[in-house]
Amino acid sequence: MCARGNSKTSFFDQVYGIVAKIPYGRVISYGQIARMLGNPRGARTVGWALSVCPEGLPWQRVVKADGAIADSGFAELRRTMLYEEGVPFLPDGRVDMDACEWDGADPGFFL
C-alpha cells in the first residue's frame, strides 16, 4: 500500500468517503465521483480505488455513466446486490439511472 502522504492514497480515501455516503437503493457513476473530487477525467482512477476498497464499503452502488455494470469479475454479484436494494434495471440490463441516480446531495457531504 502507498504511504499515507501519497496523493493517490488521499484520492482513494476521498473516493471511499463519497462511496460510503451513497444511500441504499441509489447509484452514482465513476465519472460523477471523479468530477465531485475535481478530477473530471479520473473515472478510471475511481474504478482503481474501488478495486482495492475497504471491506464494508457499498462498492456495488458505483456503475458506469450509462448504468452498465462494470465487468470486474463481480458483475453478477453486483447486479444481485443492487436488485436486492430495489435498484431498478432497464430491459437491456443497465441500471435505470433516471430513477435512482444519486447526485451527492447530502447536507453533511462537504463538512
N, C-alpha and C positions, 0 to 999 in steps of 0.2 A: 504494500500500500504506500502511497505517496506521503511525504512529510506533511504535517498539518498546515504549514505555511504555504504550501503549493497552491497556485491559483486553480489548478484542475480540481483539487480536493475541495477548495472553497466553492467552486461552481457546483460540484456534485452535492455538497451539503445544502446549497441553495435549492437545487432541484428537489432534493429529498424534503426540504421544508415545504415546498409547494405541493408536492405529491401527497404529503401527509394531510393536507387540508382539503383535498378533493372530497366532496361529500359523497356519501353512499348513494349509489344509483346514478351518478354523474360521471362524465368523462371529460378529458382535455387532450389536446394533441401535443405531440413532441414539440412542434413549432410554436404553439402558444406558450408553452413553458419557456422556451428559449427567448421569445420576444418579451415575456414578463421579466426576464432576467437581463434584458438589454443586449441580447446576443441573437438578433433575428436570423442569423444563418447557423445557429447552433443546435438544430434539431437532432442531428446525428450524435452530438456530444451528450444531449439529454438521454438519448437511447443507450449510449455507452454507460452513462451514470446508472441508469436503471438496470443494466445487465449485472451490476455489482451492488445493488441496493441492499440496505439492511433488511433483515427479516422483519416481517410485520408491516412493511410499507405497502399501501394498496397500489402496487405497480400495474395491476390489471386495468386500472382506470385511465391509463395513458394509451392512446391509439393514434393512428395516422390521421392526417388532416381530413381525409375523405371518409373517415370512420372505419377504414380497414384495420384489421388486427395484424400487427407485425408478426411475421412468421419467424419467431425466435426459438422455435422448438417447443414452445409452450402455448401455441395459438389455441388449441382446443381447451386447455385448462383455463386460459384467459377468457375465452368465449363462455365457458360454463360458469365461471365466477361472475361475469357481468350479467349473464342471464339470470342467475340466482339473486342478483341485486335489483332485478327488474329493469335493466337497461334494454330499451327496445332495439330491435335489429330490422334492417330493410330486407326485402325479399332476396337481394343478392348477397346477404351475409354480412354487410357492413353495419356498424353501429349507426343508428339514426341520430346524427349529430344535432339536427334541428330540435330534437325532442329532449336531449339530455346533456348537451354540451355545457360545461362549467366555464364561466368567464373569469374566474378568480375573484369574484365579488365576495368579500368576506370582511366584515368590519374590522377584524384584527389582523388582516393579511399583512399590512405594511408596518405593523408595530414592531 
